[in-house]
Amino acid sequence: MVKEQSTPIELRFEIEYLEPKPEMATYANQMVVYHTFDEFVLVFYRLLPGSALVTASEKLIDVPSSLAAEPVARIVVPIGKLESFAQAVQANLESYLARRSIPADEAEE
């Protein structure tokens, strides 16, 4: 019996990136990153300290020993895509800093 050898088919197509709906946006000012064997996980948090610590007369009230950061998004990224994601963020940050004439080492503060 003769086995037929199949030729792999290569499909190529363009990705159309749709504009996200405004209600999909959320504010995050903290992030935790960890990884598994196959994926990187980025968990974004919203931490809004201060507003509950000050009374109307601007005097400090009970200061908690910790603040709860609310998770707002958990993004799982395949290891193979993480480097291109990081490069895109870095290029965008450099462009942002260049427009504002901020040296990159000062922006990290």
N, C-alpha and C positions, 0 to 999 in steps of 0.2 A: 504494500500500500504506500502510495506517495503522499507525503504531507505537503499541504500547500503552505507556503510562507506568506504571511500577511505583511503588507507594507504599512508601517505606521502612518497615520494621517495627521498632519500638522494643521491645526486650526489657528488662525490669527484673526483677531477682531479688535476694534477700538472700543475703549470703555468711555461711555458718556457719563460724566459726573454730574448728577443732578444737584441743583442748589438745595441745601437743607432748609427746612421750614424754620422760621424764626423761633417757634415754640420749642424746637429741638435744642436750642442753645441753653447752656447752664453755666453758672459761674463756679470756678474751682480755684482755690489758692494753695492747695496742698496736694502732694502726690506721693504714693508709695509704689515702688516697682519691685517685682520679684519675678523669678522664672522657674519653670519646670524644665524637664528635659527637652520638650518640643516647643515651648511657647514662653513669651514674655507677657506678664500681666501688669497693666498699669491701672491703678485704682486712684481716681481723682476724688478729692474731698473739698467740701466747703466749710471753712472755719471763720466764723464772724465773731471774734472776741471783742470785748469792750462795751458793746451796747447794753449788756445786762449788768455791767459792773459799775455804772455811773448813774446816780440819781439825777433828778431835774436840777438840783442845786450843785451838780458836778462834784459831789463827794462820793468817794468810793464806798460801796456797800459790801456785803459779804463777798469775799474773793474766794472762788472755788479753788481746790487744789489741782483740778484738771478741767479741760474743756473738751467737749465732744465734737469731733469733726464728722460732719454728715457725708457719707459716701454719695456721690452724685453720678458716677459712671465707673464702670469696670470694663476695660478694653483688653482683649486677649489678641496678641499679635504673634503670628508664626515667626519662628527664629529667622527664617529666610527673608522676611520682609522688614525686620527691625532696622537693619543698617540703612536701607533706603529711606525709611521713615525718619530716622535720626538725621540723615544728611539733608532731607527736605526741611526739617525744623531748623537745623543749623544755618542753612542758606537763607532762610526767611529771617531768622534773628539777625544775621549779619547785614542783610539789606535794611532791616528796621533800624539797627544801630547806625549804619552809614548815613541814612537820611537824617538822623538826628545828631550826627557828629559825636556820638558817644563811644569812647574806646571800649572794646569788648571786655577788657579786664575790670573796668569800672562798672559795667552793667551787671556783673555777677554779685554785687553787694546787696 
